């Protein structure tokens, strides 16, 4: 009986980890892991950071602050509820950046997708 309980426990934990660890989103190449929405963008981190600041403004986020270098960047803002919106950018190759967005405590896919779409539209202007 103890062996059956142990086997059931191990399988349950494995199933839980597999479902929580990360999942693909509807957007190709994007993932949502524990509320952190990540995708790749074809531009250097400094350009992506500038575009992310503009995207945050487009969505009327407040307290927008951005800082970047050639290898990384970060934009922070707040939504109307006062939840923190964090956009982390890191170099992932030549003119390729990994963008990770986290909204509030648990994440918000809809807002994250809107930000990515706005970032990409601003990058088409560069």
N, C-alpha and C positions, 0 to 999 in steps of 0.2 A: 504494500500500500504506500509506503514511504517513497519507493522508487517511482511509482506512478505519479505521485504528487510532485516529486522533483522534476520528472520529465515534463509534466504539464506546465510547471512554473517556468522552466527554461524555454519552452516553446512560446509561452505567452510573452515573456520578456523579449524574445527575439522578434516576434511579430510586432510588438509595440515599437521597438527600436527601428525596425524597417519602415514603419508607417510614419514615424515622427521625424526621423533623421533628415529627410529631404524628399521633395517631390517635384516633378516637372509641372510647369504651369501651362496654360493654353498657348503662351507665346513661345515659339521655337527658340531654344538656347537659353531660356530664362528658367531660373529655379527659385523656389520659395522654401527656405529652410528655417523653421522656427520663427517665422515672421520677418525674415531678412530676404528681400527680393533681389536677386542678382542676375545680371546679364552682361554681355560684352558689347562694347560700342567702338566703332571704328574711328578713333581720334585719340590724340595725346591727352593725358590727364589735365593739363592746364586748359586746353580747349573745352574738355568735357566739364570741368569745374565752372568755367564762364557760362557755358550753356545751361548747366544745372541751376546756377543763380538766376538766370533769366526765366527758366522753366518754373522755378519756385515763385517768382514774381507773377508769371502768367496765371498761376493757380491762386493768386492773392494770399499766399502764405505770408506771415509776418516775421519780424526779427531775423531776416535773412543775413547770414554771415558766411562768407566763403574764403578759402585760402588754398593755394595750390603751388606746386612745383612742377618740374618736367616729369617727375616720377609718381606723384600722388596728389590728391586733393581732397577737400572735405567741404561740404555745405551743410549748414544747420539752419533750421527754421521752425516755426510753430504754426499749427493749423488753428482754426477758429476756437476749438475746444481747449487750446493751450497745450496740446500734445506735441512732443518733440518730433521733428522730421529730420532724419539724418541721411545724408547722401555721401557715402565714402567712395572714392575713386582711386584705383591703383593701376599702375602700368602692367599690362599683360603681354606686351610685345611691341614691335614697331608700329606706332600709331594705332594701338589697340589698348583699350582700357576696360577694366572690370569695374562695373558700377553696382554698388550694393545700397539698397534703400531700406530704411526701417522707419515705420510710422507708429508713434505711440508705444504702448507696452507690448502689443501683440502683432503689430504689422497690419497693413491694409493694402491688399493686392490692387484694388481699383485705383487708389491714389498713386501707388508705385508705378502702375502701368501708364497712368496719365503723365507722370513725371518723365518716364523713359521716352514716351512719344514726343513730349515737348522738347526734351534734351536733343533727341535725334533731329527734330525739325529745326532747332537753332543751329545744330552742327552743319546742316545743309547750307547755311548762309556763309560759313567760313570758307 
